[in-house]
Amino acid sequence: MDGKEPKHGGGQGVLTAICVPSQYYLASGIVETKTNEIPVARQLFENLDLRGRLVSLDALHTQTETARAVVLDAGADYLLTAKDNQPTVHQTIEKLLPAPKADFPPLEAHADSVPHPGVREEPRGEPLDPHPVGHSRADGFSVGGPGGPVAPPNRRPPDEHVTLLTSAEPQKLDARRWLELNRAGFGGIENGLHQRLDVSHNDDRCRIGSSPALFVAGLLRRISNSLFMEWRSHQPHPDYLTTTDFQAAMGEEHCRAALRLLLAKRPSLKPP
C-alpha cells in the first residue's frame, strides 16, 4: 500500500493497494486534507481479504495499532520499515532486539572512502593544504580563487538507516525473500504504478478538487494499469512495452480488442 497526491489537485491523496509483482489493483481510498494515510489504510484492511497475505507499508504506518490490525484483525503479516526520523522506534527495537554479533569482520575501508557519483577523489601524494584555493573547508564553504568564490562541490548524501520489521516467522519468510518483497513493493508502486500515472495518465496535472470525483478518476486509472499489466504479460517481449503500446493495441481495427474485452462473457487479454 502506498499513497499518491496529485500536485495540482485539491490536496487530497489516493491510497492504493496492489499485488506485487503483478501490480494488479485491489482497492483504494481517498486521503482527505485534514487526515493522513493511517486511518485510510486501516479501513482498507477491513475491506480486503488479507488472510495469509504479507502486507507491505511505508514508514508512516509503523504504528502499534496498524500492526495489530494487520495481524489480529486481518489475519495477515506486516512488512514495515523504520527510518532515521523515528528515533523512538529505533530505540525500542535496539532494546528489545539487540543486533547479533557479526560472523565476519567489517571491511577495512571506511564507508566514506567508497567512491560516490559526483564526488571527485583527490590524487594521493604530498599532504594537501588544509584550505587550498578552490577546495572546501570543514564548515562547508569554498575558498575563492582568482575568479571569485567557488561553488560547494557535490557531496555524498548522508547514509540512511532503515530497519525492516515483520511479524512473519522465519520459516515463512527468510531474509532473501524478505528483501525481494521489499524491493518489489517499492518498485511495483513507486517505479511502476505511480510512474505510469504521471507519464501516461497525466495524474499530476489532474485538477479535480472533489473527493468523490477524484476517487472515481483514480479508480479508472488504476484499473487501466492492471489491464495493461495483464495484457503485457501475454506479449512476446513484455519488458519493452509501455502503456502507449497497450492503448494502440486496444484501438486497432476500430477498437475491436477493447470491445471484445468489455462485451465477452469471459473477458481475456490473451492474443486470439
N, C-alpha and C positions, 0 to 999 in steps of 0.2 A: 504494500500500500504506500502511496505517495501522493502528495498534493501538488497542484499547479494553479497559479493565479495569472490570468491574462493581464498583460501590462496596461492595456487601455480599457479595461472593463470597469465595473463599478466597485472594485475592491474585494469582491467575493472570489473564492477559490473553489476548485473541484478536487476532492479526494477520491482517488481511483484505486480499485482493487483489481489486479490482473493475475493470471497464472504465468509462471516462468518455467522454462524459457519460451513457451508458445506465445506469450503476450495476449492471450485470449481475455476478453473483458468479462469481469464478474459483476461488479457493482460500482456505484459512485454516489457521492453525497456532496451537497453544497456546504462550503465553509463560509459562514456569514462573516461580515466585517467585525462584529463585536465578539467573536469567539475564535477558536483555533481548531486544529485538526483532531485534537484528542477526543472530545465527546463525539465527533462525527465518526471517527474510527470505531469507537465502542458501539455506536448504533449499527454500523455495518456488520460488526461481529454477530449481532442478533439476526440480521437478515440473510446471512450466508451459512451454508453447511460446511463448517471447518473441522469437523471431527477427523482426527488423524492427520491433519494437514500441518505444514510448517508456515507460520505467518511471519513475514519479514516487514519490519517497520524501521523508520529512521530514528535518530537520537531523541527527537522531540517526544516520542511515545514511550521512552524508557521511564515508565511510571508504575508504581505498585498496583494501582487499580487496573491499569491496562493489562499488565501481565496476569493478574488474577482473572480478568475477564477472558483472556485468551485460553488459559489452561483450565480453569474450573467451570466457566460457563459455556465456552465454545468447544471444549474438549480437544484443543489443538496444542501445539508447542510454539513458543515465540522465538524469534531471532531478532534480538535487539542490539543496539550499539550505545556506547557511552563515550563521549568525546571530552576534550580538554575543558570545554566550557561547562562541565558538570562535575566540579571538584568533589562535591559531597558524595556523589555516586561512586567516583573513583576511590575515595577514602573508605567507603563501606566495602567495596569489592576487595581492596587490599587487606582489610581487616578480616573479612570472612574467608577469603580465598587467597592466601599468600601465594605469590608466584613460585613455582617449583624451581629448584636449583638446576641450572643448565647442565646438560651432559657433555657439553663441548665448550672450549674457551672462546671468548669473543675474538673478533678479528683484531689484529694488532693495529691496523689503520684506524684512526679516529673517524667518526662519521663525517666530520667537517672536511676531511681530506678527499672524500669521494667527489669526482668532478660532477658538476651540475650544469645543465644547459643555460647558457647566458653568463656563466662565470668563467673568467679567464684565469688560468693558472699562471702564477709568476714563475719564470725560469729559476732553477736552482743555481747557486753560485755564491758570490760575496753577499754578506748581510746587507739588507736594504735599509736605507734611511727611514726612521720611524714615520716621517711626514714628508716624503718626496713630492715634488710638484706633480700634480695630476693624479695623486693617489688619495684614498680615503683615510681619514683619521678614525680613531676609535669611536668618536662621537657621531659618526655617520656623515660628516661634511667632507667636501673635497677641497684640496689646496689648489688654487688657481695658478696657471702658468702665464706665459706672456700674453696669451689670447684671452685671459679673463678666467672666471670661475669654471670649473669642470663639473658636469652633472654627476650625481652619485652613480656608481656602476650598478649593474644588476646584481642583486643579492640572492642567495639561496633562501627560499621560503622556509620559515621555521617548521620543524617536524611536528606532525600532529599525531598524538597518541589516541588510538581508537581501540576500545575494548569491546569484544563481541560476547554477548550473553545469550544463553539458550536454556530452555527447560527440557530439551530432548536428551535422552540418555545416550551415552557414547555408542551403545550397540545400535542405536537407530541413526545416529548422526556422528560420523567420525570427523576429524579435523579437516581432511582434504575435501570431503563432501560439503562441509560447512562453509569453507571458503568459496567453493564453486557456487553454492547457492547465494552467498552474499554478493558475489560479483554479478551473477545472473540477475539478481533482483535490481541492482543498481543499473546494469546495462539494459535490462528489459524496460525499465520505466524512464530513466533519465536519458539514456542514449538511444532508446527505441521509441516508445510511445510519445514522450514529450517532444522529442526532436521532430517526429513526423507531424505532430500537432502544430508546431511552429512553422515548419518549412512547407508542408503540403496543404495544411488547412488554415494557415494564417491565424492561428489561435491567439497570438499576442496582439494582433490587430483587431481582435474582437472588441466591440464597444457595447455589448449587451450589458445593461445595468440591472435588469430584473433577474432575481434569483431563479424563479421557475423557468424563464426563457433560457438562462444560462445552463440550467440543468439539462433541458431538452437538447440544446445545441451540443453540449459536451457529451451527452449520451450518444447522439448520432455520430459524432466524430470518432468516439472510442469504439463503437461497433464497426465503423468503417475500417479502423485499424485492424480489428480482429478478422474481418473478412479479407483484408489484404494479406495478413499473415497466413490464413488458411489457403488462399489462392497461391501464394508464393511457395508454400510447402509442397505443392504438386508440380512445380515447374522444374525443368531440367537443370537450370543454374540459378537457384534462388538467391544466392548471395549478391548477385549483381542487379537485382530487380528493385524498383522503387514504387512508391505509391502512384506516381505518374504512369508507370507501365500498367499497373492494375486498372487505373481509370481508363486508359486507352483500350485495354483488352475488353472491359465491360461495355465500351461504346462501339465496338466493331459490329458490323452488319446490323446497323440500326438498333444497337443495344440488345442484341439477341441474347447474349450471355447473361446480362443483368436481368432481363425479363424472365429467362428460364430459372434463374436463381429465386426470383420473387414468386413465381406462379407455380413452380413444380411442387408436387406433393412431398417429394423427398429432395429438398434443395441440396445441391452439391456444387463445389467449385472445381471438381476434378475435370480434366480435359475430356471431351466426349470421345 
